Amino acid sequence: MYGTHVGEQAAPVDQYGAITAAEVTTRFEPIGRIDAPTDRRWVFPRHYDANQLIDSFDKLKMLIDPQSAYVTNAVYAIGRQRDSLFVDALFGTAKTGAQGGTSTTFPAAQVVAVDFEAGGDVGLTAHKIIKGKELLMAAHVDVENDPIYCAISAVQHSNLLKEVLVASREYNSQAVYDRGMLVEWLGIRFIHSERLLKTASNRRCPMWAKSGMYMGEWIAGWRSDISVRNDLKGLPWQAYIYATFGSTRLEEKKVVEILNKE
């Protein structure tokens, strides 16, 4: 989920719990109340910047080109930090409550163990992916309408290339790969990332429903400036970009951690 914010303090994200409809057993009975459990999850702003010095006017003209290497470098640098912020929020401690004073940790029940397969610690397998989706479905995640994602590193991508259930067309009614990259299997969209967390020799691969995670962007946080550095010899040009983001987990049961030997 995505939203925009203003101000310097944490911005709240409201949570609404499920309710159960009451059966009507008699005519004209008084209408009762069913109050949905509510809570508030907080997202905190984090600030990042990217600064580059350009030593000639010719290179400055390249900078102004939106497709130049300078602009691309800056955008990628900010994007990588944003990715890391999101990854940290997947399994990190979330702040809950009216004032954000309650710390909500990631539950162990949402973890697919590294030794889930018979034979001990192994890398990512089709059966681990199936178990991860099972945990989401058991938590009443609407997997038909709520997109499911799974982030994997290059090693896990190679693991799945060797899985018959994933690679063989005999088990799949539609294309699983696009130009050699795994894009979707079992209704799960795969994202390649080398910024996933790692504990000892185990890569922590997340699987999550879109509605279970949140990324906020502070509108006033985006700033860019091109100016001359009068304090440096040669008067080089400076290209500066500043951005503010925040991320949090919205619902614990909509996120699964899959541990994989790497």
C-alpha positions as a printed Julia matrix, in Angstrom:
262×3 Matrix{Float64}:
   0.0     0.0     0.0
   1.18    3.53   -0.74
   0.42    6.98    0.65
   1.76   10.51    0.85
   2.34   12.56    3.99
   3.36   16.01    5.18
   4.95   17.24    8.39
   7.95   16.19   10.4
   6.34   13.7    12.79
   5.22   10.1    12.28
   2.05    9.73   10.22
  -0.59    7.24   11.4
  -2.03    4.42    9.31
  -5.37    3.16   10.6
  -6.04   -0.58   10.95
  -9.49   -2.18   10.88
 -10.05   -5.71   12.12
 -12.51   -8.23   10.69
 -16.06   -8.47   12.02
 -18.6   -11.31   12.05
 -22.13  -10.75   10.78
 -24.89  -11.56   13.27
 -27.72  -13.89   12.35
 -31.25  -12.46   12.37
 -33.47  -14.97   14.2
 -36.69  -13.03   14.95
 -38.75  -10.34   13.28
 -38.47   -6.71   14.4
 -35.78   -7.33   16.99
 -33.62   -4.35   18.02
 -30.6    -3.66   15.85
 -27.44   -4.55   17.69
 -23.93   -3.19   17.29
 -20.85   -4.82   15.85
 -17.81   -2.63   16.41
 -14.8    -3.39   14.28
 -11.56   -3.61   16.29
  -9.42   -0.65   15.36
  -5.83    0.26   15.97
  -3.26    2.59   14.54
   0.05    1.68   12.94
   2.69    4.38   12.62
   5.15    5.11    9.85
   8.19    7.25   10.6
  10.02    9.44    8.08
  13.6     8.56    7.14
  15.73   10.98    5.16
  18.16   10.18    2.34
  20.21   12.23   -0.09
  22.55   11.85   -3.05
  25.14   14.48   -3.94
  27.32   14.63   -7.07
  29.91   17.17   -8.17
  30.33   18.05  -11.85
  33.6    19.69  -12.82
  32.72   21.18  -16.19
  29.9    22.96  -17.97
  29.77   20.24  -20.64
  29.02   17.62  -17.99
  26.43   19.94  -16.48
  24.52   19.84  -19.76
  24.54   16.06  -19.45
  23.1    16.4   -15.95
  20.12   18.41  -17.18
  19.26   15.56  -19.56
  16.75   13.42  -17.58
  18.28   10.25  -19.06
  21.89   11.13  -18.31
  24.14    8.9   -16.22
  24.2    11.5   -13.41
  20.43   11.56  -13.08
  20.2     7.77  -13.33
  22.85    7.33  -10.63
  21.01    9.63   -8.24
  17.62    8.02   -8.84
  19.06    4.52   -8.36
  20.83    5.57   -5.16
  17.62    6.87   -3.63
  15.72    3.83   -4.9
  18.14    1.41   -3.26
  17.75    3.13    0.09
  13.99    3.05   -0.3
  14.15   -0.7    -1.03
  16.26   -1.31    2.08
  13.82    0.7     4.18
  10.95   -1.48    2.95
  12.91   -4.71    3.55
  13.72   -3.67    7.13
  10.03   -2.97    7.79
   8.94   -6.43    6.63
  10.31   -8.22    9.69
  11.11   -5.26   11.93
   9.31   -3.99   15.01
   6.22   -1.96   14.09
   4.82    0.82   16.26
   1.14    0.46   17.17
  -1.42    2.32   19.25
  -2.91    5.79   19.57
   0.51    7.33   20.17
   2.67    4.6    18.64
   3.83    3.48   22.07
   3.31   -0.27   21.55
   6.02   -2.32   19.85
   4.68   -5.13   17.66
   7.25   -7.75   16.69
   7.11  -10.22   13.83
   5.56  -13.52   15.01
   7.47  -16.79   14.83
   4.3   -18.52   13.55
   4.76  -16.66   10.24
   8.18  -18.19    9.54
   8.87  -21.11    7.19
  11.94  -22.76    8.72
  15.15  -23.3     6.79
  14.86  -27.04    7.55
  11.2   -27.23    6.5
  12.17  -29.79    3.86
  13.21  -33.28    4.88
  16.99  -33.58    4.93
  17.92  -30.47    6.88
  18.76  -26.89    5.91
  18.13  -26.24    2.23
  17.67  -23.34   -0.15
  14.39  -22.1    -1.54
  12.12  -24.84   -2.85
   8.68  -25.06   -4.41
   7.36  -26.64   -1.22
   8.53  -23.67    0.86
   6.72  -21.32   -1.51
   3.58  -23.46   -1.2
   3.85  -23.42    2.61
   4.25  -19.64    2.6
   1.09  -19.18    0.57
  -0.68  -21.66    2.84
   0.11  -19.44    5.85
  -1.36  -16.42    4.08
  -4.5   -18.3     3.05
  -4.94  -19.71    6.56
  -4.92  -16.11    7.84
  -7.88  -15.32    5.53
  -5.84  -13.26    3.09
  -7.88  -12.78   -0.08
  -5.21  -14.17   -2.4
  -7.49  -13.84   -5.43
  -7.85  -10.07   -5.09
  -4.93   -9.05   -2.87
  -1.69   -9.35   -4.92
   0.97  -11.6    -3.38
   4.67  -10.85   -3.8
   7.85  -12.73   -2.94
  11.32  -11.19   -3.0
  14.28  -13.45   -3.8
  17.99  -13.02   -4.35
  19.94  -14.45   -7.29
  20.68  -17.61   -5.27
  17.0   -18.32   -4.6
  16.23  -17.61   -8.25
  18.73  -20.32   -9.19
  17.21  -22.64   -6.58
  13.79  -22.34   -8.2
  15.18  -22.82  -11.71
  16.06  -26.35  -10.6
  12.6   -27.08   -9.18
  10.57  -29.32  -11.47
   7.25  -28.01  -10.14
   8.29  -24.48  -11.08
  10.32  -24.98  -14.25
   8.38  -27.72  -16.04
   5.56  -26.75  -18.38
   3.83  -29.98  -17.46
   2.84  -28.43  -14.12
   2.08  -24.89  -15.31
  -0.74  -23.72  -17.55
   0.86  -20.36  -18.28
   4.32  -18.9   -18.74
   6.34  -18.72  -15.52
   9.44  -17.06  -16.98
  10.04  -13.95  -19.03
  13.4   -13.79  -20.82
  14.85  -16.29  -18.38
  13.62  -14.53  -15.23
  11.02  -16.05  -12.9
   8.13  -13.58  -12.81
   5.1   -15.42  -11.45
   4.27  -18.87  -10.12
   1.31  -20.11   -8.08
  -0.2   -16.64   -8.4
   2.81  -15.11   -6.64
   4.79  -12.32   -8.29
   8.54  -12.6    -7.78
  10.87   -9.63   -7.31
  14.63   -9.96   -7.58
  16.58   -8.09   -4.89
  20.1    -8.37   -3.49
  19.19   -6.22   -0.47
  17.29   -8.91    1.44
  18.27   -9.5     5.05
  20.54  -12.39    5.97
  21.06  -14.12    9.32
  24.22  -16.23    9.46
  24.0   -18.33    6.28
  20.22  -18.03    5.92
  18.6   -15.58    3.5
  15.33  -14.16    4.83
  12.97  -14.08    1.85
   9.69  -12.23    2.4
   6.31  -13.15    0.97
   3.57  -10.61    1.55
   0.12   -9.46    0.53
  -0.02   -5.95   -0.85
  -2.43   -4.83    1.87
  -0.05   -6.09    4.56
   2.72   -3.55    3.93
   2.82    0.23    3.66
   5.22    2.72    2.07
   4.77    6.41    2.76
   6.39    9.3     0.93
   6.74   12.75    2.42
   5.83   15.19   -0.34
   7.9    18.01    1.14
  10.83   15.61    1.44
  11.61   15.52   -2.27
  14.1    18.25   -3.08
  16.6    18.74   -5.87
  19.11   21.49   -6.5
  21.77   22.29   -9.07
  24.15   25.01   -7.99
  27.77   26.2    -8.09
  29.99   25.27   -5.14
  31.7    28.57   -4.46
  33.55   27.04   -1.52
  35.51   24.58   -3.69
  38.38   25.21   -6.07
  37.42   25.19   -9.69
  33.86   26.18   -8.79
  32.33   22.8    -9.67
  28.6    22.31  -10.11
  26.74   20.34   -7.49
  23.72   18.13   -8.18
  21.86   17.35   -4.97
  18.78   15.19   -4.37
  17.01   14.75   -1.02
  14.07   12.43   -0.32
  12.0    11.31    2.68
  10.26    7.93    2.99
   8.81    5.7     5.67
   7.62    2.09    5.72
   5.81   -0.19    8.14
   4.14   -3.58    8.33
   0.35   -3.2     8.59
  -0.71   -6.74    9.49
   1.56   -9.48   10.78
  -0.44  -12.35    9.27
  -0.16  -10.85    5.8
   3.63  -11.26    5.8
   5.6   -14.52    5.75
   9.32  -15.07    6.23
  10.92  -17.97    4.33
  14.41  -18.93    5.55
  16.76  -20.37    2.94
  20.27  -21.78    3.09
  22.63  -19.63    1.07
